[in-house]
């Protein structure tokens, strides 16, 4: 085990340019202090944050404000620990994924810590290529077939997904019904760690959130000759799967009821919102090009004040509301969408918890 440890440290110190973390723009000390001023936490948490790698600090900052947390210090430390682990695991080249339950294992583990499945032979060897890229090196094809055909290809992420699904009792032609939708934050984090051209990033942001989740689960783009091409190929494959009827859930109900009663926004209101909430030009253009009913819901969500990065928050808001309007958001039975501000309401709410509008 000592050898592996030594190698790992060597890899961390000298493996220049190999980790997706190297693509991240490091946070400056000023940004760190500014965040701590805006988000007061206890001294020990402040010190822990100040001592982090500046690229990890950037990911912490990108998670946004601690406002609304019941215990900001606890929430902040939780965030630091999570990102620190993610950061280290990007460098831990020999990690492997359990073929039975999909849990991520450290290189030193000989069996899965969750379900005790033994480590597959050769798993994780080859400088991380094993974990990071096998999906794009042809294993993906097998996995895609495996979901349709009888045998499950354990070596590919889709195969793992299919196995997980089979164990959880999903089946009957809708294998993806149990996929947890990706959140906009997870999507943006992946795009930070895996820089691709803007057109590919936009295509990814506009995907069905469950499709996004499958794309995320295929892991890093590290080791691809052309990140953007590999990423687009991956999205196309997943989209095909989605269109193959695996993900249909008749979600249009939420969409029609969402915009049916919405009053279209006037161009003056759009411009007024943009004056009061300054965002970058590309986000302004996107907003001006939206359906006026969707613009109304975006405006009704309220000010962008307090967002660390108003442009990112605004784009996230637009993407989320467009998705709801396109019926890509599946609501649990009985839940409803507020026609005023597009916020998701639980069945028991008689009025919207965000803007007070009555249940339709």
N, C-alpha and C positions, 0 to 999 in steps of 0.2 A: 504494500500500500504506500510505503514511503516514496518509492519511485514515482508513482502516479502523482503524489502530492508535489514532488519537486518539479515534475514536468508541467503541472498545472500552473505553478507559480511562474515558471519560465514562460509558459504560453501567455500568461497575463502580462508579464513585464515586456516580453520581447515580441509578442505576436502582433506587431504593428499593423493596423489597417485591416485586420481580419474580422473584427467584431462589428456587428451592426451598430454597437454603441459608439464606435468611432465616428459615425456619421452625425452624431448629435451635436448641436451647437451648445458648448458649455455655458452654464449660467455665470454671470459676473457677480462678484461680492456685493455690488450695489443692489442687484436684483434680489439677492438673498435677503439683505437687510430690509429692503422695501417690503418684501413679503412678510417678514417677521413683524414689521411695524403694523401692517394692515391686519395681520392674523396673530394676535397675542397668544403665545403659548408659554409654558413654564421653562425656566432656564435650561434644564437638562435636555429638553427636546430641541431648544434653540441650538445648543452646542452640538448635539448629534447631527442636526441639519448642516451647520456650518462646516463640520468635518467630513461631509460626504464628498465623493468625486463630483466635480462641477457638472459632468454630464448627467449624473444621477439627480443632482439638484434641479437640472432643467426639467426632468420628467416629473419631479415633485411639484415644481411651479406649474407645469402644464395641467396638473390635476385641478387647479383652480382654488378658489377661496375655501376657507374652513367654516364660513358663515353657515349657521343652521345646525352645526354639530353640537350635540348635547354637551360633550366634553371635548373641546377643541384639542387639548394636549394629547388625550388618548387617541383621538382620530388621526392626529398628525403623526404620532409615533407609529401607529398602524400603517400609515401610508409610507413612512420612511422605511420600515422593515420590509414591506412588500416590494418596494422599488429596489432596495438594496439586494434582496434575493434575486429579483429579476436580472439586475445588473450583473451580479456574480454568475448567474447561471448562463448568461450570454458568453461569459469567458470560459465556463467549465465545459471544455470541448468534448469530454467523454460521457456526458449525460446520456441517458437512454429513456425511451418511453415504454412503459409496460404494455405488452401486446394484449393483455387481458382487460385491464381497466383504464388504460390511457393515462395513468398517473406518471408525472415526470420523476425520474430517478437520478440520483447522483452517480457519477462514474464508479464510485467505490462500492455501491450496493450490488450484491450478487443476486438478491431477489427483491421483488417489489415490496416496498414498506406498507402498501395498502392491502394487497391481496396475496402476497408471498409467491407469486408466479416467478419461477427462476429467470434470470437474465438470459435473453436469447443469445446464441453463439454469435460472436462477431458484432454484437450490438454496440453501437456507439464508437466503434473503432474508426480510424481514418480521420483524425482531426475534426471530429464533429460533423463530417459530411453525412455520417450515418444518420444522425438525428435530424440535421437541418434540411438536407436536400433530397432525401430519397424520394419524396413525393414527386419532385420535378424531374427525377432521373429515370422515369419510366415505371416506378412502382405504382404511380398514380393510376396508370392505365389499368393495371391489374386490379387495383382496388375498386375502380369504377365498374369494371366488369363484375367484380365480386359481389357488388351490392345487387346486381341484377341476377347473376347466375347463382349456382348453388354454393360453391366453395367460397370461403372468406379468405382473402389474402391478408395474412397477419402482418406482412411487411409494410403495408401501406396505410397511410392515415385513414383513408376511406374504409379500409378493411377494419381498422380498429374501431372506427365509428360504427360500422355495421355490427361488429361484435358487441360493442357496448349496447347498441340499440336492441340487439337480439336478446341480450341478457335482461334488459329492462322491460322486455315484453312489447317493444314497438315492432310492428311488422305490417303485413297486409298491404304492401304497395305504398305505404306512406311512411317510409323509414325515417323521414326527417321531422315527423310531427313533434318529436321530443327534443329537437335542437333548441337550446336557449338562444334567443336573439342576441346579437352583439350590440353593445351600447355605443353611441357616438364617440365616447371617450376611448374605448378599446380600439375603435377604428382609427382615430387620430394617432394613438400611441403606436399602432402598427406602422402607420405611414411615416412616423418620425424615425422609427428603427429601421425601416426598409424604404429608403428614398426611391420614388419612381417618378416618371414624368407626370405633369399635371393632368393630362387627359386620362391616364390610368387611375390616378388618385380620385378624380371626379367620378369615373365609372364605378369605382369601389364604394364611394360614399353613397351612390344612388342605388346600390343593390338591396335586395330584400335582407333584413337584418339576420335572418337565419342563414342565408347564403353567405353573408359576411362572416358569420361565426365559423362556417366550414372552411372558408378561405384562411381565417386566422389560425385554425387548428392545423393547417398544413405547415405551419411553422415559418421560420425565417427564409428570406430570399437569398441569404448568404450563399456564395458559391455559384450563383447563376452567372452565366457569361454576360447576359443582358437582363438586368433586373426587371425593366419595364416589360419586355417581351415575355419573360417567364411569368410575370404577375398577370398580364392580360390573358395568357394561355390558361392560367389557373382559374381566373374568373370565368372565362368562356366555358370551361369544363363544368364548373359548379352551376353556372346559369343553365346549361343544358340539362343537368340533373334536375334543377328546379322546374324547368319547363316540361320535363318528363313526367310531371304530374305528382312528383313526390311531395311537393310543398303546398299543394292547393288546400286552402282551408276556407274558401268562400268568405274572404275578409271584406268584400265590397260593402257589406252592410254598414260598417262604421264610416266608410268614406261618404256614402251617399247621405247618410244622416248628418255627417259633419258639415258639408258645405251646402246642404239643401236649404238651410234657414239662414245662412250667413249673408250679411249685406256686403256687397263688393266695396273695396276701399277706393276712394277717389285719388287721382294722381297727386293732388295737393297734399293729401294726408300722408302719402308715401314720402313726398319730399320733406314734409315737416318732420316726420319721424327720423329721416336721415340727417336733418340739421341738428336735431336734439341728441342723436345717437351717432356720433361720427364713427364711420367704419371705412376700411380701405375700399378703393374704387371697384375692385372686382366683386366685392360683396354687394356694393350698391347696385352694380349692373345686374347681378343675379336677382336682387330683390325687385328691381324695376320690371324684370322680365317675368315675374311670377303671375299666375292667375290672380285677378283682383280680390277674389274671395279668400284665397290663401294669404294674400297681403294683409287682409283685414285680421285674420287670426294671428299672424305674426305680430302685427301692431298691438293687438289686444293682450298679447303676452306681457306687454309692459316694457319699461326702460331697460337698457343694457348696463345701466350704472352699476358699479360694483364688480363687473366682470373684469378679470385681470387682462384678458385679451378680448376686447369687444368684438373684433372681426371674427375670431374663431367661434365665440359664443353665438354670434348672429348667424353664421353659416350653419352651425350645428342646429340652431332653432329652425332655420328654413328647411334644412334637409329632413328634420324630424316631422315637421308639419306637412311637407310634400308627401312624405311616406304615408302619413295617416290618410291624407286626401286620396292617395292612389290605392288605398285599401291594402297596403303592405303590412299594416300593423294589426295583428290578431288580438282581439279583446277577449278576455275570459267571459263566459256567458253571464249576461246581466250587467256587466260593466258598460259605461257609456263615455262618449267623448263630448266635451263641452263645445257647443257650436260657436260660442263667443271667442274662446281663447285656445281651443284645441287641446286642453289639458285632459288627461285620462282620469276618469272618476270611478270609484268603486260602486258596486250595485247599491250599497246602503246610502250613498250620498244623495240627498234630495236637491242640493244646490252645489254648484262648482266650488271646490275648496280654494281655487285661485282667484276667481273673479266674481263669485256669488250668483252667477246666472242660474236660473231654475233648470232642473232636469227636463229634457224634452219629452 
